[in-house]
């Protein structure tokens, strides 16, 4: 016999004389020994082998020989030594093994749902109220600025009228006094001709009036001087306009320090006052004198942008994969303060030309030179003051127009600018682009309608305008816009050019009204050859010199494109074919001519000497085997990826002289933006929570907690379900924003701030989702482990799989990432639950996060089994390869895997990003 442990029920056995067995322990007395009698239990094993000695469920055993049924309001699990009181709001009848805690699950769901509704609704209401208050402050400031401008204009008119009236009155008095002085002089002469005695009398009689007239003259002179003084006072008195100017002037002088303007009303008042002043200045600039131009040019209060001039000579790009030239012998320059249009037929290399200027031409052999301000500098050294507008409208659809522009202004404007100055820049861009009516409207996505396509295009351009660039490159900004929208956009760009911005844009067949707004034109032919580069107003004169007449009622840009496309033959008597136009341009400017084009050049000028002609990269006609072609393609792809990786880690010297906000400031701006985006995706978040809730209810109902395996089956399904659902939800954080990240990182924004802000906001889901799942699963299965233990394990599991999902979202395309998110939890859990017969299989299982999560769940539950359960616990844990003391290790490994997943995701995001 053995001593029975706590939680067991092993009374003395009774001999069954018919069978000779000591029941209920199934052992027999020794044969031929009648003096022996049955005793206690002879075997203590796990519950599957000796369940008869375990205290039955619904009863407890204070001693090993006594069993007591559980009373009402208490519950007794199998192997209990005492009864446990049921929680409030739970139903526990007598002889109950577990307590029914469904009410707590319902209460937890209700509380969590209420909390989430309050958070989302109140946050949305807070955002709405804040936007409404800001809109009211903005409208009040705009009205105040307009009324102030109107009052100032009226005062100016009144001042001019008073000045004119005073001058007129002065002239009238002068004329009147002149007549009286002439009359007085004539009378004096007559008196002098008379007799002396009479003269004396007359002199005595007229001496007083003459004196009076002199006094009147002095009085009139003084009066006239008084009018002059009034005129000068009107012109010079700064206190007369106090109601209109004093406040704004004080703000204008002190605002750069950013000390006294804190409220939205003050900032908007300043911004709109400055805008009205700029409008008035523009109106005055239309009739500037030479002195006015000098004054405007020497105005030190106006912030000047650094100028960037890009010159290029014999710029040639050849595709490495096909050895095909896509841009050849392009020479010229784009100048600050001018708008340069790049035009040409399809396949002329227009976008490639812009990419080459912006330093984004990959997979090409490049020759020639690109100089910045006459120096051989990298274009990436000036990326803080260079704006690049892509052809596609890469704009955040779940943000408003103002939020998109304000974020770009905060992250890319100089950190030395105060907030009022940044608001001024924002308001100026919104007004120039005509976006006032939709500034508080969501941009919209494919699923949710927002602003119109033309407005979206203008927002796309405005993202670069708000950072006050010195060089602005635009790829087909007018594509898809009507004529009015295109002209509105060009007028905004024209204002930027007046600030000294160098603007270069690809345009596809503009209208003639739009064409006249360009300063310079680069016309490219097929093969990337230059056909014309110079002032836009002289292009017709140049083609006319070649004998090419433009028919009447034909848009010149359309006609040029049709000629270069080969659709129409050049008009007039030139006889020039469209393929010969690049040669004519080279001859016109004396540029070197490639060898393969010399024959065409000689027929126009046989006496010319072709100096330092450029050797063209022809096609590779050498026959290659399939293996050779395959190796060539693989090598080119590897070289292309190497170029991108090198560029991503290349740190060019910053020559822009602009100090943008640091990583912590940008992290704050990113955090605010991502928070707003998540609040506007509340419906998607609610669907995620609902699916997780249903999964917890289903798995909790179908899989009951088994005492033999310590609930391993239910926990296995939990690991698979939670991993799958949380991974798919986490994919949205980076899969949907790749284009936005590529654009923002390319402009110099911090990649680390972007990544950390996304991860920080996602921690809200990491904290909430375990509660949502356990509110159903835990209260349905009712395991022995505490809710806190299960929550900690599930929290670490969600943190781990979220990091893995980040890496999948960044490395793979959305479809492939979703497939991997579904396969990984199932495959890794199957590997983790297989018997570890070999070291290799054990090593692979140790790399699976599901193995550590499952072990943490089982160990947390097994720790609650004591006494009679010790053998069962040891056997089950040994069979699974788990250690009772490794719970902290499991939690640490899950957190470590989550950190490694995030580090891998960030490294891939920075390394393999598309440029």
C-alpha positions in Angstrom: 0.0 0.0 0.0 1.1 3.6 -0.6 0.1 6.8 1.2 -2.6 8.6 -0.8 -1.8 12.2 -1.8 -4.1 15.2 -1.3 -7.0 15.4 -3.5 -7.4 11.6 -3.7 -10.1 9.4 -2.3 -8.7 6.0 -1.3 -10.8 4.4 1.5 -10.0 0.8 2.6 -10.9 -1.7 0.0 -13.5 -4.4 0.4 -12.9 -8.0 -0.6 -15.2 -9.4 -3.2 -15.3 -13.0 -2.2 -16.6 -14.2 -5.5 -13.7 -12.7 -7.5 -11.1 -12.4 -4.7 -10.5 -8.7 -5.8 -10.1 -5.8 -3.4 -12.6 -3.3 -4.8 -12.4 -0.7 -6.0 -8.6 -1.0 -6.5 -8.7 -4.3 -8.5 -5.9 -6.1 -6.7 -6.1 -9.5 -5.2 -5.0 -10.9 -1.9 -2.0 -13.2 -1.8 -3.1 -16.8 -2.4 -3.1 -19.3 0.4 -2.8 -16.5 3.0 -6.2 -16.2 4.7 -4.8 -13.9 7.4 -4.4 -11.0 4.9 -7.1 -8.4 4.4 -7.7 -5.6 1.9 -6.1 -2.3 2.6 -5.8 1.1 0.8 -4.7 1.9 -2.8 -1.8 0.1 -4.2 -1.2 2.2 -7.3 -0.9 6.0 -7.8 -0.7 6.9 -11.5 -2.1 9.5 -13.8 -5.7 10.1 -14.2 -6.2 7.9 -17.2 -4.7 4.9 -15.3 -6.0 5.3 -11.8 -9.0 7.6 -12.0 -10.8 5.7 -9.3 -8.5 7.2 -6.6 -9.2 10.8 -7.7 -11.7 12.7 -5.7 -14.7 12.9 -8.1 -15.9 16.1 -9.8 -18.7 17.8 -7.9 -17.3 16.6 -4.5 -14.2 17.4 -2.5 -12.1 15.3 -0.2 -10.9 17.0 3.0 -9.1 13.7 3.8 -8.1 10.8 1.7 -10.9 8.7 3.1 -13.7 11.2 3.2 -15.7 12.7 0.3 -18.2 15.5 0.7 -20.6 16.7 -2.0 -20.3 20.4 -3.0 -23.0 22.6 -1.6 -25.1 25.1 -3.5 -23.1 28.2 -4.4 -19.9 26.3 -4.6 -18.1 24.2 -7.2 -15.6 21.4 -6.8 -13.3 20.3 -9.6 -11.9 16.7 -9.9 -9.2 16.1 -7.2 -10.3 19.0 -5.0 -9.6 19.1 -1.3 -12.1 21.9 -0.6 -15.0 23.6 -2.2 -14.6 27.0 -3.9 -17.2 29.7 -3.7 -18.7 30.7 -7.0 -18.4 34.3 -8.2 -21.3 36.6 -8.0 -23.7 36.5 -10.9 -22.7 32.9 -11.6 -25.1 29.9 -11.2 -23.7 27.1 -9.1 -26.1 24.3 -8.0 -25.1 21.5 -5.7 -22.6 18.9 -6.9 -21.3 21.3 -9.5 -17.8 20.7 -11.0 -17.5 24.2 -12.7 -19.1 27.5 -12.3 -21.1 29.0 -15.2 -19.3 32.3 -15.9 -21.1 33.3 -19.2 -22.5 36.3 -17.5 -19.0 37.7 -16.9 -18.2 37.2 -20.6 -21.3 39.0 -21.6 -20.6 41.8 -19.1 -17.0 42.1 -20.4 -18.1 42.2 -24.0 -20.7 44.9 -23.1 -18.1 47.0 -21.2 -15.5 46.6 -24.0 -18.0 47.5 -26.7 -19.2 50.5 -24.7 -15.6 51.6 -24.2 -14.7 51.2 -27.9 -17.9 53.0 -29.0 -17.1 55.9 -26.6 -13.5 56.0 -27.9 -14.4 56.0 -31.5 -17.5 58.1 -31.4 -16.1 60.7 -28.9 -12.8 60.9 -30.8 -14.6 61.4 -34.1 -16.8 63.9 -32.4 -13.8 65.7 -31.0 -12.2 65.8 -34.4 -15.4 67.1 -35.9 -15.9 69.7 -33.3 -12.3 70.8 -33.5 -12.5 71.1 -37.3 -15.8 73.1 -37.0 -14.2 75.5 -34.5 -11.1 75.9 -36.6 -13.4 76.5 -39.7 -15.2 79.2 -37.7 -12.0 80.8 -36.7 -10.7 80.6 -40.2 -13.8 82.1 -41.7 -13.8 84.9 -39.1 -10.2 85.6 -39.8 -10.9 85.7 -43.5 -13.8 88.1 -43.1 -11.7 90.3 -40.8 -8.8 90.3 -43.3 -11.1 91.2 -46.1 -12.9 93.9 -44.2 -9.5 95.3 -43.1 -8.2 95.2 -46.7 -11.4 97.0 -47.8 -11.1 99.6 -45.1 -7.4 100.1 -46.0 -8.3 100.5 -49.6 -11.1 103.0 -48.8 -8.7 104.9 -46.5 -6.2 105.0 -49.3 -8.8 106.4 -51.7 -9.9 109.0 -49.1 -6.2 109.9 -48.5 -5.6 110.4 -52.2 -8.9 112.4 -52.5 -7.9 114.6 -49.5 -4.5 115.1 -50.9 -5.8 116.0 -54.3 -8.4 118.4 -52.7 -5.8 120.0 -50.6 -3.5 120.5 -53.6 -6.5 122.0 -55.6 -7.4 124.3 -52.7 -3.8 125.4 -52.5 -3.7 126.2 -56.2 -7.0 128.1 -56.0 -5.8 130.2 -53.1 -2.5 130.9 -54.9 -4.3 132.1 -58.0 -6.7 134.3 -56.0 -3.9 135.9 -54.0 -1.9 136.5 -57.2 -4.8 138.6 -58.7 -5.1 140.7 -55.6 -1.4 141.3 -55.5 -1.4 142.6 -59.0 -4.3 145.0 -58.2 -2.5 146.4 -55.2 0.7 147.0 -57.2 -1.2 148.9 -59.9 -2.9 151.2 -57.3 0.4 152.0 -55.7 1.8 153.1 -59.0 -1.1 155.6 -59.6 -0.6 157.1 -56.2 3.0 157.7 -56.8 2.2 159.7 -59.9 0.1 162.2 -58.0 1.2 165.4 -56.1 3.4 165.1 -53.1 1.0 166.5 -50.6 -1.8 164.4 -51.9 0.6 161.6 -52.2 1.5 161.9 -48.6 -2.2 161.9 -47.7 -2.9 159.0 -50.0 0.0 157.2 -48.6 -1.2 157.8 -45.1 -4.7 156.7 -46.2 -3.6 153.6 -48.0 -0.8 152.7 -45.8 -3.2 150.8 -43.5 -4.9 148.9 -46.2 -1.6 148.0 -47.7 -0.4 146.7 -44.4 -3.7 144.8 -44.1 -3.2 143.3 -47.5 0.3 142.3 -46.5 -1.1 140.7 -43.4 -3.7 138.9 -45.4 -0.9 137.7 -47.7 1.0 136.4 -44.8 -2.2 134.8 -43.5 -2.9 133.2 -46.8 0.7 132.1 -47.1 0.4 130.6 -43.7 -2.9 129.0 -44.6 -1.3 127.6 -47.7 1.6 126.3 -45.7 -1.0 124.8 -43.3 -2.5 122.8 -46.2 0.9 121.6 -47.2 1.5 120.5 -43.6 -1.9 118.7 -43.6 -0.9 116.9 -46.8 2.4 115.7 -45.3 0.6 114.7 -42.2 -1.8 112.6 -44.2 1.0 111.0 -46.0 3.3 110.5 -43.0 1.1 110.0 -40.0 1.3 106.3 -39.1 -1.3 106.7 -36.4 -4.1 107.5 -38.8 -4.3 103.9 -40.0 -3.8 102.4 -36.6 -7.1 100.6 -36.7 -6.1 98.9 -40.0 -2.4 98.3 -39.8 -0.9 98.5 -36.4 -1.9 95.0 -35.2 -0.9 93.3 -38.5 2.4 95.2 -38.8 3.3 94.2 -35.2 2.4 90.6 -36.0 4.3 90.7 -39.2 7.5 91.9 -37.6 7.3 89.6 -34.6 5.8 86.4 -35.9 9.0 84.7 -37.1 9.9 84.4 -33.5 6.7 82.6 -32.8 6.3 83.9 -29.3 3.0 85.6 -29.0 0.6 83.8 -31.5 -0.8 80.8 -29.8 -4.5 80.5 -30.5 -6.0 79.4 -33.8 -7.8 82.8 -34.2 -4.5 84.7 -33.8 -2.7 82.4 -36.3 -5.5 82.6 -38.9 -5.8 86.4 -38.5 -2.1 86.7 -39.2 -2.2 84.3 -42.2 -5.2 85.9 -43.9 -3.9 89.4 -43.2 -0.7 88.5 -44.9 -2.6 86.9 -47.8 -4.6 90.1 -48.3 -1.5 92.1 -48.2 0.1 89.9 -50.8 -3.0 90.3 -53.0 -2.7 94.1 -52.7 1.0 93.9 -53.5 0.3 91.8 -56.6 -2.2 94.4 -57.7 0.3 97.2 -57.2 3.0 95.2 -59.0 1.1 95.5 -62.2 2.0 99.2 -62.5 5.4 99.2 -60.8 7.9 101.9 -61.6 11.6 101.3 -61.7 12.0 102.4 -58.1 9.2 100.1 -57.1 10.9 97.1 -58.8 14.2 98.0 -56.9 12.3 98.2 -53.7 10.6 94.9 -54.2 13.9 93.2 -55.1 15.6 94.6 -52.1 12.9 93.7 -49.6 14.7 91.9 -46.9 11.5 90.9 -45.0 10.5 88.6 -47.8 11.9 85.1 -47.5 14.0 84.1 -50.5 14.3 80.6 -51.8 17.6 79.2 -52.9 17.9 79.0 -56.7 18.6 75.8 -58.5 19.7 75.7 -62.2 20.2 72.3 -63.8 22.2 72.0 -67.0 22.8 68.7 -68.9 25.1 67.9 -71.7 25.0 64.8 -74.0 22.7 63.0 -71.6 22.2 59.5 -72.8 20.4 56.6 -71.1 20.6 53.0 -72.3 18.6 50.1 -70.9 20.9 47.4 -69.5 18.6 44.5 -70.1 17.9 45.3 -73.8 20.9 47.5 -74.6 18.4 49.9 -76.1 18.8 53.7 -75.9 15.8 55.5 -74.5 17.4 59.0 -74.2 20.2 60.2 -76.5 22.4 63.3 -76.7 20.1 65.6 -74.7 21.7 69.0 -74.1 20.4 72.1 -72.5 19.4 73.6 -69.1 16.3 74.4 -67.1 16.4 77.7 -65.3 14.9 79.0 -62.1 11.9 81.3 -62.3 10.7 79.6 -65.5 8.3 76.9 -66.4 9.8 74.3 -68.8 7.4 71.9 -70.6 8.7 68.6 -71.8 6.7 67.3 -74.8 6.9 64.5 -77.3 5.1 61.4 -78.6 4.8 58.2 -76.7 8.1 56.4 -76.2 10.1 59.6 -76.5 11.6 59.3 -73.1 9.8 62.2 -71.4 9.3 60.5 -68.0 12.8 59.0 -68.3 14.2 62.4 -68.8 12.5 63.7 -65.6 13.7 60.6 -63.7 17.2 61.2 -64.9 17.1 64.8 -63.6 15.6 63.6 -60.3 18.3 60.8 -59.9 15.7 58.0 -60.2 16.8 56.3 -63.5 17.6 52.7 -62.6 18.7 49.8 -64.8 20.3 52.1 -67.3 23.8 52.9 -68.5 24.1 56.7 -68.2 26.6 58.9 -70.0 26.9 62.7 -70.3 26.8 65.2 -67.4 24.3 66.8 -65.2 25.4 70.0 -63.4 23.6 71.7 -60.6 24.3 75.5 -60.4 27.3 74.8 -62.6 28.8 72.2 -60.2 29.0 68.4 -60.4 26.9 67.7 -57.4 24.4 64.9 -56.6 20.8 65.8 -57.0 20.1 63.9 -53.8 22.1 66.5 -51.9 19.2 68.9 -52.6 16.2 66.6 -52.0 14.9 68.7 -49.1 14.2 71.5 -51.5 13.2 69.4 -54.5 9.6 68.4 -55.1 8.6 65.5 -57.4 5.0 65.1 -58.4 4.3 61.6 -59.7 1.9 60.9 -62.5 -0.4 58.8 -60.2 -2.2 60.7 -57.5 -0.5 59.3 -54.4 -2.6 61.0 -51.7 -4.1 59.6 -48.5 -7.7 59.0 -49.2 -8.8 58.8 -45.5 -7.5 62.2 -44.8 -9.0 65.6 -45.7 -7.4 67.9 -48.2 -6.1 70.2 -45.5 -4.7 67.3 -43.4 -2.8 66.0 -46.3 -1.2 69.3 -47.1 -0.6 70.3 -43.5 1.2 67.0 -42.8 3.5 67.6 -45.7 4.1 71.2 -44.6 4.9 70.2 -41.0 7.4 67.5 -42.0 9.2 69.2 -44.9 9.2 72.9 -44.2 12.1 74.4 -42.3 12.1 73.7 -38.6 13.1 77.3 -38.1 9.7 78.5 -39.3 7.1 79.2 -36.7 3.6 77.7 -36.8 2.0 80.9 -38.1 4.4 81.0 -41.0 3.6 77.4 -41.8 -0.1 78.1 -41.7 0.4 81.0 -44.0 2.2 78.8 -46.5 -0.7 76.2 -46.3 -3.4 78.8 -46.7 -1.5 80.4 -49.7 -1.3 77.0 -51.5 -4.9 76.1 -50.8 -6.0 79.5 -52.2 -3.7 79.3 -55.2 -5.0 75.8 -56.1 -8.6 76.7 -55.6 -9.2 74.1 -52.9 -11.0 76.3 -50.3 -14.4 74.6 -50.9 -13.1 71.1 -50.3 -10.4 71.7 -47.7 -12.4 69.8 -45.1 -13.5 67.0 -47.4 -11.9 63.5 -47.4 -9.8 62.9 -50.5 -11.5 59.5 -51.0 -10.4 56.1 -52.1 -11.6 53.5 -54.7 -14.2 52.2 -52.3 -15.3 55.5 -50.8 -16.0 58.5 -53.0 -14.3 61.8 -52.1 -13.3 64.9 -54.1 -13.2 65.0 -57.9 -10.4 63.8 -60.0 -9.2 67.3 -60.9 -9.2 68.4 -57.2 -7.3 65.2 -56.3 -4.7 66.1 -59.0 -4.3 69.5 -57.5 -3.9 68.1 -54.0 -1.2 65.8 -55.4 0.7 68.9 -56.7 0.0 70.8 -53.5 1.8 68.2 -51.4 5.0 69.4 -53.1 4.1 73.1 -53.2 3.6 73.5 -49.4 7.2 72.6 -48.8 8.3 75.6 -50.8 10.6 73.8 -53.2 13.4 75.4 -55.3 13.0 72.8 -58.0 9.6 71.3 -58.8 9.4 68.3 -61.2 5.9 67.2 -62.4 5.1 64.1 -64.4 2.0 64.9 -66.5 0.1 67.0 -63.9 -2.6 68.1 -66.4 -3.5 64.6 -67.6 -7.2 63.9 -67.0 -8.0 67.6 -66.3 -10.2 69.8 -68.3 -9.0 73.1 -69.7 -10.2 75.2 -66.8 -8.6 73.0 -64.1 -5.4 72.9 -66.1 -5.2 76.6 -66.4 -5.9 77.0 -62.7 -3.0 74.6 -61.9 -0.7 76.5 -64.3 -1.6 79.8 -62.7 -0.6 78.4 -59.4 2.7 77.1 -60.8 3.2 80.5 -62.4 3.0 82.1 -59.0 5.6 79.6 -57.8 7.9 80.5 -60.7 7.6 84.2 -59.7 9.2 83.1 -56.4 12.2 81.8 -58.3 11.2 78.1 -58.4 12.6 76.1 -61.3 9.6 74.1 -62.7 9.9 71.3 -65.2 6.9 69.3 -66.2 5.8 66.7 -68.8 2.7 67.8 -70.7 0.7 65.7 -73.0 -0.8 67.8 -75.9 -1.8 71.0 -74.0 -4.3 73.5 -75.4 -2.9 76.6 -77.0 -4.0 78.8 -74.1 -2.1 76.4 -71.8 0.9 76.3 -74.1 1.3 80.0 -74.1 1.8 79.9 -70.3 5.1 78.0 -70.6 8.4 79.8 -70.7 10.6 77.1 -72.2 9.9 74.0 -74.3 11.8 70.7 -74.6 10.5 68.8 -77.6 11.7 65.1 -77.7 11.3 62.8 -80.7 11.2 59.1 -80.8 14.3 57.5 -79.4 14.8 60.3 -76.9 16.4 62.7 -79.3 16.0 66.5 -78.9 13.9 68.2 -81.6 13.7 71.6 -80.0 14.9 73.2 -76.7 14.3 76.9 -76.1 11.7 79.6 -75.5 8.2 78.3 -76.1 7.2 81.5 -78.0 10.0 80.9 -80.6 9.2 77.3 -81.4 6.9 78.2 -84.3 9.6 80.6 -85.7 12.2 77.7 -85.5 10.0 75.3 -87.4 9.1 78.0 -89.9 12.8 78.3 -90.5 12.8 74.7 -91.4 10.0 75.2 -93.9 7.3 73.7 -91.7 4.2 75.8 -91.7 1.4 75.3 -89.1 -2.0 75.1 -90.7 -4.6 77.5 -89.6 -7.0 76.6 -86.8 -4.6 73.8 -85.7 -3.2 73.8 -82.2 0.6 74.0 -82.6 1.5 71.5 -79.8 -0.9 69.0 -81.3 0.6 69.6 -84.8 4.2 69.1 -83.5 3.3 65.8 -81.7 1.5 64.5 -84.8 4.6 65.3 -86.9 6.9 63.5 -84.4 4.5 60.6 -84.2 4.6 60.3 -88.0 0.9 60.7 -88.3 1.1 63.8 -90.6 3.8 65.0 -92.9 5.3 68.4 -92.2 3.5 71.1 -94.1 5.2 73.6 -96.4 8.0 73.1 -98.9 10.6 71.8 -96.5 10.6 68.1 -97.4 12.0 67.3 -94.0 11.0 63.9 -92.6 10.2 63.6 -88.9 13.1 61.3 -88.3 15.5 64.0 -89.6 14.3 66.7 -87.2 16.7 65.8 -84.3 19.6 66.0 -86.8 18.5 69.5 -87.9 18.4 70.6 -84.3 21.9 69.3 -83.7 23.1 71.1 -86.8 21.3 74.3 -85.8 23.2 74.4 -82.5 26.5 72.8 -83.6 26.1 69.8 -81.3 28.1 66.6 -81.9 26.2 64.1 -84.0 26.2 60.3 -83.3 27.9 58.1 -86.0 24.7 56.4 -86.9 23.1 59.8 -87.8 26.0 61.3 -89.7 24.7 60.2 -93.1 21.5 62.1 -92.5 23.4 65.1 -91.3 25.7 65.2 -94.4 22.9 65.7 -96.8 22.0 69.0 -95.2 25.6 70.2 -94.7 28.2 68.2 -96.6 31.0 70.5 -95.7 30.5 70.2 -92.0 33.0 68.7 -89.7 31.6 66.4 -87.1 33.7 66.9 -84.0 33.9 64.4 -81.2 30.8 62.5 -82.4 29.2 60.3 -79.9 29.2 56.6 -80.4 25.7 55.2 -80.2 25.0 52.2 -78.2 23.5 49.9 -80.8 21.5 46.8 -80.4 23.3 43.6 -79.5 22.6 41.3 -82.4 24.8 38.5 -81.2 22.9 35.2 -81.0 22.7 33.8 -77.5 21.4 30.6 -76.1 18.5 30.4 -73.8 20.9 29.9 -70.8 22.8 32.9 -71.9 19.7 35.1 -72.1 18.5 33.8 -68.7 21.9 34.6 -67.1 21.9 38.0 -68.7 18.4 38.8 -67.3 19.2 37.5 -63.9 22.5 39.5 -63.8 20.6 42.7 -64.8 18.0 42.2 -62.2 20.6 41.7 -59.5 22.4 44.8 -60.6 19.2 46.8 -60.6 18.4 45.7 -57.0 22.0 46.5 -56.0 21.6 50.0 -57.4 18.4 50.5 -55.4 19.9 49.2 -52.2 23.0 51.3 -52.7 20.8 54.4 -53.2 18.7 53.6 -50.1 21.8 53.5 -47.9 23.7 56.2 -49.7 24.0 59.3 -47.5 24.6 62.3 -49.7 25.9 65.6 -48.3 23.1 67.9 -47.6 23.6 71.1 -49.6 20.0 72.4 -49.3 20.7 74.6 -46.3 17.3 73.6 -44.8 16.9 72.0 -41.4 13.8 69.9 -41.4 12.1 68.6 -38.2 14.0 65.8 -36.4 12.9 62.2 -36.0 11.0 62.8 -32.8 9.0 65.7 -34.2 8.2 63.7 -37.3 7.2 60.8 -35.1 4.7 63.1 -33.4 3.3 64.2 -36.8 3.1 60.7 -38.1 1.4 59.5 -34.9 -1.3 62.2 -35.2 -1.9 61.3 -38.8 -2.1 57.5 -38.3 -4.4 58.1 -35.3 -6.8 60.0 -37.4 -6.7 57.3 -40.1 -7.5 54.6 -37.6 -10.4 56.5 -36.1 -11.9 56.8 -39.6 -11.5 53.1 -40.1 -13.6 52.3 -37.0 -16.0 50.1 -39.0 -13.1 47.9 -40.2 -11.8 47.6 -36.7 -15.2 46.7 -35.4 -15.4 43.9 -38.0 -12.1 42.6 -36.9 -13.3 42.5 -33.3 -16.5 40.9 -34.2 -14.8 38.1 -36.1 -12.4 37.5 -33.2 -15.4 37.4 -30.8 -17.1 34.8 -32.9 -13.9 32.7 -33.1 -13.6 32.8 -29.3 -17.2 31.8 -28.9 -17.0 28.9 -31.4 -13.7 27.5 -30.1 -14.8 27.9 -26.5 -18.0 26.0 -27.2 -16.4 23.2 -29.2 -13.3 22.6 -27.2 -13.7 22.0 -23.5 -10.7 22.1 -21.1 -9.4 18.6 -20.6 -7.8 17.7 -17.3 -5.7 15.0 -18.9 -4.0 17.4 -21.4 -4.5 20.6 -19.4 -6.5 22.2 -22.2 -3.9 21.7 -24.9 -6.4 21.0 -27.7 -8.3 24.3 -27.1 -5.1 26.3 -26.8 -3.8 24.8 -30.1 -6.9 26.0 -31.9 -6.5 29.4 -30.1 -3.0 29.8 -31.4 -4.0 29.1 -35.0 -7.1 31.3 -34.9 -5.6 34.3 -33.2 -2.5 34.2 -35.3 -4.4 34.0 -38.5 -6.9 36.7 -37.7 -4.4 39.1 -36.2 -1.9 38.6 -39.1 -4.5 39.4 -41.8 -5.6 42.5 -39.9 -2.0 43.7 -39.4 -1.3 43.4 -43.1 -3.3 46.5 -43.7 -0.9 48.7 -41.8 1.8 48.5 -44.5 0.3 46.8 -47.6 -2.1 49.6 -48.4 0.4 52.5 -47.9 3.4 51.3 -49.9 3.1 54.0 -52.5 2.7 56.7 -49.9 5.7 55.5 -48.0 7.9 55.4 -51.2 6.9 59.0 -52.0 7.4 60.3 -48.5 10.7 58.6 -47.9 12.0 59.8 -51.3 11.3 63.3 -50.2 13.4 63.0 -47.1 10.9 62.0 -44.4 12.1 59.7 -41.7 11.4 56.0 -42.3 11.9 55.2 -38.7 9.3 57.7 -37.6 6.9 56.3 -40.1 7.4 52.7 -39.0 7.3 53.5 -35.2 4.1 55.5 -35.6 2.3 52.7 -37.3 3.5 50.2 -34.7 2.6 52.4 -31.8 -1.0 52.9 -33.0 -1.3 49.1 -33.7 -0.4 48.5 -30.0 -4.0 49.5 -29.2 -5.2 46.5 -31.1 -2.5 44.4 -29.5 -3.9 45.2 -26.1 -7.7 45.0 -27.0 -7.8 41.9 -29.2 -6.8 39.4 -26.5 -9.5 40.8 -24.2 -12.1 40.4 -27.0 -11.1 36.8 -27.7 -10.8 35.7 -24.1 -14.1 37.3 -23.2 -15.7 34.3 -25.0 -13.1 31.6 -25.0 -12.1 31.8 -21.4 -15.6 32.0 -19.9 -16.8 29.1 -22.1 -13.9 26.7 -21.5 -13.3 27.8 -17.8 -9.7 26.6 -17.5 -8.0 26.4 -14.1 -5.4 29.1 -15.1 -6.3 32.6 -14.3 -7.6 35.2 -16.8 -4.5 37.3 -16.3 -2.2 34.4 -17.2 -4.1 33.7 -20.4 -4.2 37.4 -21.3 -0.4 37.8 -20.9 0.3 34.9 -23.1 -2.2 36.0 -25.7 -0.9 39.6 -25.6 2.6 38.3 -26.3 1.3 36.1 -29.1 -0.5 39.0 -30.8 2.6 41.1 -30.5 4.7 38.4 -32.1 2.4 37.6 -35.0 1.9 41.4 -35.7 5.6 41.8 -36.2 5.7 38.8 -38.6 2.7 40.2 -40.5 4.6 43.5 -40.9 7.5 41.6 -42.6 5.1 39.7 -44.8 3.2 42.9 -45.9 6.5 44.7 -46.8 8.2 41.8 -48.6 5.3 40.3 -50.6 2.5 41.7 -52.6 -1.0 41.9 -50.9 -2.3 38.6 -52.3 0.9 36.6 -51.5 1.1 38.2 -48.1 -2.5 37.1 -47.2 -1.7 33.5 -48.4 1.4 33.4 -46.2 -0.6 34.7 -43.3 -3.0 31.8 -43.6 -0.5 29.1 -44.2 2.1 30.0 -41.5 0.0 29.6 -38.4 -1.3 26.2 -39.5 2.0 24.8 -40.7 4.0 26.1 -37.7 1.5 24.8 -35.2 1.5 21.3 -36.9 5.3 21.3 -36.6 5.2 22.4 -33.0 2.7 19.7 -31.9 4.5 16.8 -33.7 6.6 14.3 -31.6 10.2 15.5 -31.4 11.9 12.3 -32.3 15.0 13.9 -33.8 17.2 16.8 -33.0 16.5 18.4 -36.4 12.8 18.3 -35.9 13.2 19.7 -32.3 15.4 22.5 -33.6 12.8 23.4 -36.2 10.0 23.4 -33.6 12.0 25.7 -31.4 12.0 28.3 -34.3 8.2 28.2 -34.4 6.4 30.8 -32.3 3.4 28.6 -31.9 5.4 26.1 -29.9 6.3 28.7 -27.3 2.8 30.1 -27.2 1.2 26.7 -26.7 3.8 25.8 -24.1 3.1 29.0 -22.2 -0.7 28.3 -22.2 -0.3 24.7 -21.0 2.3 25.5 -18.3 0.1 28.3 -16.9 -2.8 25.9 -16.7 -0.7 23.0 -15.4 0.6 25.0 -12.5 -2.9 25.0 -11.0 -2.9 21.2 -10.7 -1.5 20.0 -7.3 -1.6 17.0 -5.1 -3.0 14.0 -6.7 -2.4 15.6 -10.2 1.4 15.7 -9.9 2.0 12.4 -11.8 -0.5 13.4 -14.4 1.1 16.8 -14.8 4.7 15.5 -15.0 3.8 12.8 -17.5 1.8 15.2 -19.8 4.5 17.9 -19.7 7.3 15.3 -20.3 5.4 13.9 -23.3 5.0 17.3 -24.9 8.6 18.3 -24.0 7.5 21.2 -21.8 9.1 22.4 -18.6 7.0 23.8 -15.8 9.6 26.5 -15.0 9.8 27.8 -18.6 6.8 30.1 -18.6 8.9 33.3 -18.4 11.2 31.9 -21.1 8.2 31.3 -23.4 7.0 34.9 -22.8 10.4 36.3 -23.5 10.9 34.4 -26.7 7.5 35.5 -28.0 8.4 39.1 -27.3 11.9 38.6 -28.9 10.3 37.1 -32.0 8.0 40.1 -32.3 11.0 42.4 -32.0 12.9 40.4 -34.6 9.9 40.5 -37.0 9.6 44.2 -36.7 13.4 44.7 -37.2 13.2 42.5 -40.3 10.2 44.4 -41.6 11.9 47.8 -41.1 15.1 46.6 -42.7 13.2 45.3 -45.8 11.1 48.4 -45.9 14.3 50.6 -46.1 16.3 48.3 -48.2 14.0 47.0 -50.9 11.7 50.0 -51.2 10.8 51.0 -54.7 12.0 54.3 -55.9 
